[in-house]
Amino acid sequence: MVKNLNLSPEQLKTLKLFSYYCGSHGAKTAFGYVYLAEYGTIDYVDNYWYSDSGTRIDTYDKISDLIEYIIRGTEMLDYYDYEGNGTLIFEIDVNERKLKIDGYHKEYSTNDSKYEWSDEEGDFEGVMDDVFNELGGDTAKLEFNGGGDSGYIGDHMEVFGVGNKPVPASLEDWCYDKLPGGWEINEGSQGKFIINSKERTIELDYEENVEDELSDGTVGYVEF
């Protein structure tokens, strides 16, 4: 997958001079970051480089133009056919005068869990009596969705064979209390509560969203 970058003498000189510039900031290795959107489109390019000690290094037009050429003017990104976001890390070895580009992509999945509470087991302590008695049907579905540090439970539930009905405050409070910790954080989660008035049970079908960052290895390389 490694693509040897075919750069012109002038472009190689630009890399060489930039490596001297990074070295003058105390860097033995300098890192630049490019963030990708789906299918390898460019989301944004970080305006700074960073030394191995964490020092921030200002970029300048010539090196920015070269990075732009590498990511848009070569075929280096042909490998990237992922639907998720990704990252390119440009790493310059100041002493060895080498540039390598490591690629990463994100993949998303869900972890599914089920929970169940019942009147028979004493899980409701009478709180759900009015909900079960006034449901208007045997079974209802109440959905929730969370992500990015916020989330909500729907204000209406679907009662099968009847239609949509407003969610009683007692049921809403109970459901919020039963959602797993962190259900609304970062990638979040979604799912539904199934309320069964005949069996006097409530089941939670819980889908936790998971984001993994996977390495594509070195996808670009050049010595200068």
VMD Tcl script that draws the C-alpha trace (Angstrom):
set ca {
  {0.00 0.00 0.00}
  {3.02 2.30 0.44}
  {3.17 4.78 -2.40}
  {6.59 6.23 -3.20}
  {5.91 9.88 -3.88}
  {7.35 11.12 -7.15}
  {8.24 14.71 -6.31}
  {10.14 17.22 -8.40}
  {13.63 18.47 -7.40}
  {12.06 21.78 -6.37}
  {9.51 20.00 -4.16}
  {12.24 17.89 -2.58}
  {14.17 21.08 -1.87}
  {11.07 22.51 -0.18}
  {10.95 19.48 2.13}
  {14.66 19.78 2.87}
  {14.41 23.45 3.80}
  {11.34 22.77 5.92}
  {13.18 20.03 7.80}
  {15.94 22.58 8.62}
  {13.23 24.98 9.76}
  {11.71 22.33 12.05}
  {15.17 21.49 13.37}
  {15.66 25.15 14.29}
  {12.64 24.72 16.58}
  {14.34 21.81 18.33}
  {12.49 19.07 16.46}
  {14.09 15.75 15.60}
  {10.75 14.65 14.19}
  {7.92 16.90 13.02}
  {4.30 15.89 12.55}
  {1.54 17.38 10.40}
  {-2.09 16.29 10.37}
  {-4.68 16.09 7.60}
  {-8.24 15.09 8.47}
  {-10.34 13.19 5.96}
  {-14.06 12.95 5.40}
  {-15.81 10.02 3.73}
  {-14.15 8.36 0.73}
  {-10.95 10.35 1.16}
  {-12.28 13.84 0.65}
  {-10.34 16.45 2.63}
  {-12.06 17.77 5.72}
  {-9.31 20.14 6.83}
  {-5.54 20.49 7.11}
  {-4.02 21.47 10.44}
  {-2.35 24.87 10.13}
  {0.49 23.85 12.44}
  {3.15 21.18 12.68}
  {4.28 19.67 15.96}
  {7.70 18.59 17.16}
  {8.35 15.32 18.96}
  {8.53 17.35 22.19}
  {5.11 18.87 21.55}
  {6.27 22.31 20.38}
  {3.91 23.89 17.87}
  {5.59 24.97 14.65}
  {4.07 27.55 12.32}
  {3.73 26.44 8.74}
  {4.33 28.65 5.70}
  {3.00 28.85 2.15}
  {5.53 26.70 0.33}
  {5.20 23.68 2.59}
  {1.41 24.12 2.77}
  {1.24 24.14 -1.03}
  {3.37 21.00 -1.17}
  {1.16 19.14 1.31}
  {-1.85 20.25 -0.71}
  {-0.21 18.84 -3.84}
  {0.60 15.52 -2.18}
  {-2.95 14.93 -0.98}
  {-4.74 16.33 -4.04}
  {-2.29 16.09 -6.92}
  {-0.99 12.54 -6.51}
  {-2.75 9.18 -6.40}
  {-1.77 8.54 -2.81}
  {-5.37 8.62 -1.58}
  {-6.66 6.10 -4.11}
  {-6.62 3.43 -1.41}
  {-9.12 5.30 0.77}
  {-12.61 4.00 0.00}
  {-13.99 4.07 3.55}
  {-17.31 5.63 4.44}
  {-15.99 6.93 7.76}
  {-13.60 9.72 8.66}
  {-9.85 9.31 8.74}
  {-6.49 10.94 9.38}
  {-3.18 11.29 7.55}
  {-0.14 11.86 9.75}
  {2.82 13.41 7.93}
  {6.05 12.57 9.76}
  {9.33 14.24 8.82}
  {12.58 12.77 10.12}
  {14.65 15.94 10.36}
  {18.06 14.24 10.49}
  {17.45 11.41 8.03}
  {15.45 13.70 5.70}
  {12.59 11.29 5.15}
  {8.87 11.90 4.91}
  {6.41 9.13 5.62}
  {2.65 9.40 5.70}
  {0.64 7.05 7.89}
  {-3.07 6.60 7.24}
  {-5.88 5.83 9.66}
  {-9.60 5.34 9.19}
  {-12.54 5.09 11.55}
  {-15.05 2.27 11.60}
  {-18.36 2.27 13.42}
  {-20.28 -0.60 14.95}
  {-22.82 -1.23 17.68}
  {-22.80 -3.37 20.78}
  {-26.29 -4.70 21.43}
  {-27.62 -5.41 24.93}
  {-30.99 -6.33 26.40}
  {-32.36 -5.62 29.87}
  {-35.71 -6.63 31.33}
  {-37.69 -5.63 34.41}
  {-40.90 -7.18 35.67}
  {-43.63 -6.51 38.18}
  {-43.29 -10.11 39.32}
  {-39.68 -9.47 40.35}
  {-40.66 -6.32 42.22}
  {-38.70 -4.04 39.88}
  {-41.31 -1.27 39.71}
  {-42.46 -0.86 43.34}
  {-45.86 0.27 42.12}
  {-44.49 3.18 40.07}
  {-45.64 1.63 36.79}
  {-49.16 0.59 37.89}
  {-50.89 3.54 36.20}
  {-48.77 3.10 33.06}
  {-49.70 -0.56 32.69}
  {-53.35 0.00 33.55}
  {-53.85 2.95 31.19}
  {-51.64 1.87 28.26}
  {-54.64 1.15 26.04}
  {-53.06 -1.89 24.42}
  {-50.94 -4.90 25.25}
  {-47.60 -3.55 24.00}
  {-45.98 -0.16 23.36}
  {-42.63 1.01 22.02}
  {-40.76 4.06 23.32}
  {-37.59 5.06 21.46}
  {-34.54 7.04 22.60}
  {-31.46 8.46 20.93}
  {-28.27 10.02 22.28}
  {-24.93 11.29 21.07}
  {-22.54 14.25 21.26}
  {-23.23 14.68 24.99}
  {-26.98 15.12 24.62}
  {-29.92 12.82 24.15}
  {-33.63 12.41 24.49}
  {-36.43 9.92 25.03}
  {-39.33 10.42 22.65}
  {-42.31 12.33 23.99}
  {-44.71 9.88 22.30}
  {-44.80 6.09 22.35}
  {-46.30 3.78 19.77}
  {-49.03 1.58 21.27}
  {-49.42 -1.33 18.87}
  {-52.92 -1.59 17.45}
  {-53.86 1.79 18.91}
  {-51.48 4.49 17.68}
  {-49.23 7.10 19.25}
  {-49.84 8.29 22.78}
  {-48.03 10.86 24.97}
  {-45.47 9.41 27.34}
  {-46.54 9.66 31.00}
  {-44.05 11.59 33.15}
  {-43.65 8.63 35.50}
  {-42.63 6.36 32.61}
  {-40.26 8.95 31.15}
  {-38.50 9.47 34.50}
  {-38.26 5.72 35.07}
  {-36.76 5.12 31.62}
  {-34.17 7.90 31.98}
  {-33.13 6.35 35.28}
  {-32.67 2.91 33.67}
  {-30.53 3.97 30.70}
  {-26.90 2.83 31.10}
  {-24.38 5.44 32.17}
  {-22.85 7.32 29.26}
  {-25.72 6.55 26.89}
  {-25.59 10.10 25.49}
  {-21.79 10.66 25.48}
  {-19.62 10.91 22.34}
  {-20.81 8.30 19.81}
  {-23.86 7.74 21.98}
  {-26.50 5.08 21.64}
  {-30.04 4.42 20.53}
  {-32.73 1.86 21.17}
  {-36.20 1.33 22.54}
  {-38.17 0.37 25.60}
  {-40.89 -2.23 25.05}
  {-43.71 -1.88 27.56}
  {-45.92 -4.96 27.94}
  {-49.01 -4.23 30.01}
  {-50.29 -7.82 29.85}
  {-47.10 -9.37 31.20}
  {-46.32 -6.21 33.22}
  {-42.75 -6.10 31.98}
  {-40.48 -3.49 30.41}
  {-37.64 -4.54 28.10}
  {-34.78 -2.30 26.97}
  {-33.15 -3.01 23.61}
  {-29.92 -1.01 23.84}
  {-27.51 -0.28 20.97}
  {-24.22 1.35 22.01}
  {-22.33 3.01 19.15}
  {-18.62 2.20 19.01}
  {-15.95 4.08 17.05}
  {-12.60 2.39 16.34}
  {-9.59 3.98 14.64}
  {-7.73 1.45 12.51}
  {-4.32 1.82 10.92}
  {-3.76 1.59 7.16}
  {0.01 1.61 7.67}
  {2.36 3.84 5.73}
  {0.59 5.08 2.60}
  {3.17 7.57 1.33}
  {6.98 7.85 1.50}
  {9.79 9.91 0.04}
  {13.41 10.67 0.85}
  {14.77 14.15 0.24}
}
mol new
graphics top color blue
foreach p $ca { graphics top sphere $p radius 0.5 }
foreach p [lrange $ca 0 end-1] q [lrange $ca 1 end] { graphics top cylinder $p $q radius 0.2 }
display resetview
